[in-house]
């Protein structure tokens, strides 16, 4: 089973960058409303706290910006920003543990939703988008990215030793 590098990048970096970009837009809107309050407030606005206090717009946008940036940083795999697919390495080993990964974003592979996992091979934990039919005790060969520990391909090996 193999996974596209671009799929990982979109799911683990791209989605987080969209959240951060939305945070920048919210912050920019708050600054603009704070600087030019007469252009963006309605005389008969029912949202009186925002109409009376210009700083409330600014505070709300700063808090929203920080919250969105924290969410994006929490879900972004920073190591993946500095790795290329050509940096990948191979390793053989036995799957000793499978744990579900905590992901608030919905992840998709080939149009169907997948649930990412952390698998342990040779006492090292790796991230995989979808474990498929593999189980604890299976002898596998994986191709992974060394910094982020993301599995690009996983195949069962039949060592009869």
N, C-alpha and C positions, 0 to 999 in steps of 0.2 A: 504494500500500500504506500503510495507516495503522495506528497502534498506540494503544492506550488509555493515557492517563496513569496510570490506576489500576494497570495491569499493570506499568508501569515502577516505580511506587511500591512495589508489593508485592515485586517481584523485587529491587530495589536498596536499599530501605530496610526494608521489613517483615521480610524474611528475616534481615537483620543485627540488627534489634531483637529478634527471637526468640532469636538466639544470645546477645545481651547479657542478656536476661531469664533465660535458662537459667544464665548465669554468676552472676547475682545470687542465684538459687535455690541454686546450689552453695555460694556464699560464705555465705549465711545458714545453710545446713545445717552447714557447718563451724564457724561461730560458736556455734550452738546446741549441737552435740556437745562443743565445747570448754568451754562454760559449765556443761553438765549431763552430765558423762561417765557417771555411774552409770545414767542412764536409757536410754542408747543403746548401751552396750557389753554384749556377752554375756559371761558368766563363762567359757564354754568356747569363746570365739572363736578361730578358727584364724588370724586375721589379727593376730598378736601385736605387730607394730610399732605398729599403731593402738591396740591395747588398752593397751599399756604407756606410750605417750607421747601424751598428750592434744594436745600442740602439733603433732604430726604431722598430725592432722585439720585443724587450722587452717592450717598451711603448705600442705597439699595443696589445700585449698579456695581459698586466696588465689592460688596458682599457676594453678589451673584457671580461676578468675575472670579473671585477667589474660590468660590465653591466649584464652579465649572473647571477651573484649572486644577484643583485638587482631585476632582474625579478623573480628569484626563491623565494626570501624572500617575495616579493609582493604577490605572489600567494600561498605561503605555509600557511597552517593553523597550526601555532605553537602549539596551545592548543591541537590539535589532536595527537601530538607526545607523550603527557603525559597522555592521556586518554585511558581507555580500554572500551570495549563494556559492561563489567559488571558494569561500573559506571553509566549506563543509568538510567533516571528517567522518570516517567509518569506525564502528566498534561492534564486536560480537559480545554477547552475554546472555544471561538469563534474567527474565523479568522477575523481580523479587517483591514488588509492591506496585499497586495501582491505586491512586487517590484522585478523586474528582477535583478539578481546578475551579476556583471561585471566579466566575466571569459574569458580570452584570450585562455585558453586551451579548446580543444574540449572534452566534457564529454560524456561518453557512459554508458548506462545501458541496459543490455540484448541485446547488439549488435545494439541498435539504439541510435542516438544522443539525448541528453536531454539538456534542458536549465535551469540552476539552478535559484532559486528564494530565496528571503528573505520573510518570512511570519511573520506577527505580530499576536501573540496570547496572550491575557491578558497583553498587553502593553510591551511585550518582543519579540524582533526580533530573528527568528530562520532561519538557513540555511537549505534548502532542495534541493536535486538534481533535482527533478521533481515534480511539484505541481499536475500534472494530471488533474483530473476533478474538483478539489476543487475550491471554489469561496469564495469571501468575504461574511461573514455572516454565513458560515457553522459552525456547532457545531462539534468539532473534539476532539479526544483523540490522543495525540502524545507521543512517547517515544523518548527522546533526550539525548544527552551528555551534562552535565551541564557546563563545561568550554567553549567548542567550540560552543555550541548552535546548534549542528547539529542534525537534525531529522533522527532517524533510522526507525521509522514507524509512519504512520498517518492513522487514521480510522475515519470515520464519525460516530458520535453518534446521536441517535434519541431521545433526551430528549423531552418529550411531556408535559413539565411543564408549 
